[in-house]
């Protein structure tokens, strides 16, 4: 029997029995972890209020064995709030839907429980912090998070040089299967010709050029979001359920 302590973001919760919940975390040191939190659905439980989606917490686990992730689910025995991002996110529909898509993305990219995913964890913490502060439009924060999540998981799209032959950009065509923009000689069936503004926006979101991103026109933002969604769908092999509710202004 062992105790483990880690920082984590609550990704989702599931009811268990009459008063318990299964909490899914993305942690700094152990990746995705599911744990049972006992009694948290009781109305007088202050512990349960800290274990809601979007919460950034310092959490203690109790596991029957030397490993946190084993045959059975560990118990979540203690939790302290680091940052209650949910308070500013759940009261605004645009932030809430964007944040929900971010949580789902983080869970999908960490499908092996117990394997550290530090870059994905740090991306999620930074994304939720930015979303809660309202520093940029929620759909731009979401697209930036999706692009960077793809990048840290080995699927970084190219927005300048040809993704197939490396020809210096700018290049006109875009193919999700090829890995981003491609030249005329490498063009494949299904390629599209996005506007240069939409491609420039996605490049800015990937690199953190918020001045360019914030100034982009709404029509180019919608076009760019469509490309991000298609690219993500291709690499995850199925889309995100939560993306359908995200507002694309």
C-alpha positions in Angstrom: 0.0 0.0 0.0 1.4 3.4 -1.1 0.7 7.1 -1.0 1.3 9.2 -4.0 1.0 13.0 -4.4 0.8 15.0 -7.6 -0.6 18.1 -9.3 -3.5 17.5 -11.7 -6.3 19.0 -13.7 -9.7 17.4 -13.3 -10.8 16.2 -16.8 -14.2 14.7 -15.9 -16.2 12.9 -13.2 -18.5 9.9 -13.2 -21.0 8.8 -10.6 -20.2 5.7 -8.6 -22.8 4.3 -6.2 -24.8 6.6 -4.0 -22.2 9.1 -2.8 -18.9 8.4 -4.7 -17.4 9.5 -7.9 -14.6 8.3 -10.3 -12.4 11.3 -11.0 -10.3 11.4 -14.2 -7.2 13.6 -13.8 -4.3 14.7 -16.0 -1.4 14.8 -13.6 2.1 16.2 -14.0 4.0 13.1 -12.9 1.7 10.2 -13.8 -0.2 11.3 -16.9 -3.9 10.4 -16.9 -5.1 8.8 -13.7 -8.6 7.6 -12.7 -9.3 7.5 -9.0 -12.3 7.0 -6.7 -13.3 9.9 -4.4 -15.5 8.6 -1.7 -18.5 10.6 -0.3 -17.9 13.6 -2.6 -21.5 13.7 -3.8 -22.9 14.4 -0.3 -24.2 18.0 0.0 -21.9 18.8 2.9 -18.7 17.5 1.2 -16.2 20.4 0.8 -13.8 17.8 -0.7 -16.2 17.3 -3.7 -16.3 21.0 -4.6 -12.6 20.9 -5.3 -12.9 18.0 -7.7 -14.9 19.5 -10.4 -13.8 19.7 -14.1 -11.3 22.5 -14.9 -10.0 22.5 -11.3 -6.2 22.5 -10.9 -5.5 20.6 -7.7 -2.8 19.2 -5.5 -4.1 15.7 -4.9 -3.1 12.7 -2.8 -3.8 9.1 -3.9 -3.8 5.9 -2.0 -3.0 2.7 -4.0 -2.9 -0.9 -3.1 0.6 -1.7 -4.4 3.8 0.0 -5.4 2.4 1.6 -8.5 -0.3 4.3 -8.7 -1.9 2.8 -11.8 -2.5 -1.0 -11.3 -5.3 -3.5 -11.4 -7.7 -1.5 -9.3 -8.5 2.2 -9.1 -6.6 4.1 -6.4 -8.4 6.3 -3.9 -8.3 10.1 -3.9 -7.8 10.8 -0.2 -7.0 14.5 -0.1 -7.2 17.5 -2.4 -6.1 21.1 -2.2 -7.0 23.7 -4.8 -4.2 25.3 -6.7 -6.3 27.3 -9.1 -10.2 27.1 -9.5 -10.3 27.8 -13.2 -13.8 26.4 -13.4 -15.3 29.5 -11.6 -14.5 31.8 -14.6 -15.1 29.2 -17.3 -18.5 27.6 -16.5 -20.3 30.9 -16.2 -19.6 31.8 -19.9 -20.9 29.6 -22.7 -18.1 30.3 -25.2 -15.4 29.7 -22.6 -17.2 26.6 -21.2 -17.6 24.9 -24.6 -14.0 25.7 -25.6 -12.7 24.5 -22.2 -14.7 21.2 -22.5 -13.2 20.6 -25.9 -9.7 21.2 -24.4 -10.4 18.7 -21.6 -11.6 16.1 -24.1 -8.6 16.6 -26.3 -6.2 16.2 -23.4 -7.9 13.0 -22.4 -7.8 11.6 -26.0 -4.1 12.3 -26.3 -3.3 10.6 -23.1 -4.9 7.2 -23.7 -2.4 5.2 -21.7 -3.0 5.6 -18.0 0.0 6.1 -15.8 2.3 7.3 -18.5 3.7 10.8 -17.9 2.6 13.4 -20.5 4.3 16.5 -19.1 4.0 18.7 -22.2 0.3 17.9 -22.6 -0.3 18.7 -18.9 1.5 22.0 -19.1 -0.3 22.9 -22.3 -3.7 22.2 -20.6 -2.8 24.2 -17.5 -1.7 27.2 -19.6 -4.7 26.9 -21.9 -7.2 26.9 -19.0 -5.4 29.8 -17.3 -5.6 31.9 -20.4 -9.2 30.9 -21.0 -10.2 31.8 -17.4 -8.5 35.2 -17.6 -10.3 36.0 -20.9 -7.1 37.2 -22.5 -8.2 36.2 -26.1 -11.4 34.9 -27.8 -12.2 31.4 -26.5 -12.3 29.8 -30.0 -8.8 31.2 -30.8 -7.5 29.8 -27.5 -9.0 26.5 -28.3 -7.5 26.3 -31.8 -4.1 27.3 -30.4 -4.4 24.5 -27.8 -5.5 21.9 -30.4 -2.6 22.8 -32.8 0.0 22.7 -30.0 -1.4 19.4 -28.6 -1.0 18.0 -32.1 2.5 19.3 -32.2 3.7 17.9 -28.9 2.2 14.5 -29.8 4.2 14.4 -33.1 1.6 15.7 -35.5 2.8 19.3 -36.0 1.3 20.6 -39.3 3.4 22.7 -41.7 2.0 26.1 -42.6 4.9 27.3 -44.8 7.3 24.8 -46.4 5.8 21.8 -48.3 5.0 19.0 -45.9 6.0 16.4 -48.4 9.1 17.7 -50.3 10.2 20.6 -48.1 9.8 23.2 -50.9 10.2 26.7 -49.4 6.8 28.4 -48.8 4.4 29.9 -49.1 2.6 27.0 -50.7 -1.0 27.1 -51.9 -2.5 23.7 -51.2 -3.4 22.1 -47.8 -3.9 18.4 -47.1 -4.7 16.9 -43.7 -3.3 13.6 -44.9 0.0 15.0 -46.1 0.6 17.0 -42.9 -0.2 20.6 -43.8 0.5 22.9 -46.8 1.9 21.3 -49.9 3.3 22.5 -53.3 1.7 22.0 -56.7 3.9 19.1 -57.6 3.0 17.2 -54.3 -0.7 18.0 -54.5 -2.9 15.0 -53.6 -6.6 14.3 -54.1 -8.7 16.0 -51.4 -6.3 19.0 -51.1 -8.0 22.4 -50.6 -6.8 25.9 -51.3 -7.3 28.0 -48.1 -6.8 31.7 -48.0 -3.4 33.0 -47.1 -5.0 34.8 -44.1 -6.3 31.5 -42.7 -3.0 29.8 -43.0 -1.2 32.8 -41.5 -3.7 32.7 -38.6 -3.0 29.0 -37.9 0.8 29.6 -38.0 0.4 32.5 -35.6 -1.7 30.4 -33.2 0.9 27.6 -33.3 3.8 29.9 -32.6 2.1 32.2 -30.1 1.8 35.3 -32.3 -1.3 36.6 -30.6 -1.1 40.1 -32.2 -1.7 38.5 -35.6 -4.3 36.1 -34.3 -6.4 38.7 -32.5 -6.5 41.0 -35.5 -7.7 38.3 -37.9 -11.1 38.7 -39.6 -14.0 36.4 -38.5 -14.3 34.7 -41.9 -10.7 33.7 -41.8 -11.0 32.5 -38.2 -13.9 30.2 -39.2 -11.9 28.9 -42.2 -8.9 28.2 -40.0 -11.0 26.5 -37.4 -12.4 24.2 -40.1 -8.9 23.2 -41.1 -7.9 22.6 -37.5 -10.9 20.4 -36.9 -10.3 18.3 -40.0 -6.6 17.9 -39.1 -7.4 16.8 -35.6 -10.1 14.4 -36.7 -7.7 12.8 -39.1 -5.1 12.1 -36.5 -7.5 11.1 -33.7 -9.4 9.0 -36.2 -12.7 10.4 -34.9 -13.8 13.8 -34.0 -14.4 15.4 -30.6 -17.9 15.3 -29.4 -17.6 18.7 -27.7 -16.4 20.5 -30.8 -19.9 20.7 -32.3 -21.0 23.0 -29.5 -18.1 25.5 -29.8 -19.1 28.9 -31.1 -17.1 30.1 -34.2 -17.8 33.8 -34.3 
